Amino acid sequence: MSPRPKKKRVCKGKFCGRAFKPTGISIPELKHIPLYRDELEVIKLCDYEGLFQEQAGERMGVSRGTVQRILTSARRKIAEALTTGAALVFEEDEHGRE
């Protein structure tokens, strides 16, 4: 049995080719942690705009459970980057998903 196809996730804005990194260290010298568009969108909706996960899911066209999984992943990556001095590199998508 094959897994069901991924739903298209609605993410606004273009973040590709950008990074958030510590000052004074060039990007090639840092560990890169990819932060995908859907992860950044969930952080924006839930943590910045203060939406509940269900509301964020409605905006993105995915379930609340999917939002929760994306949010957990994004928060872990951000915490790692902040505590270890790594660069968050904003990526278009993971494994060709949109």
Number of C-alpha atoms within 10 A of each C-alpha: 3 4 5 6 6 9 12 11 16 15 16 11 7 11 15 14 9 11 17 16 19 15 8 6 11 10 17 8 9 15 15 18 18 19 24 19 23 23 24 19 23 26 22 14 19 19 14 10 11 12 16 13 20 17 17 23 22 13 16 21 16 18 16 17 12 14 26 17 11 18 21 14 13 21 17 10 17 19 12 15 19 14 8 11 16 21 25 24 20 21 20 18 15 12 6 6 10 14
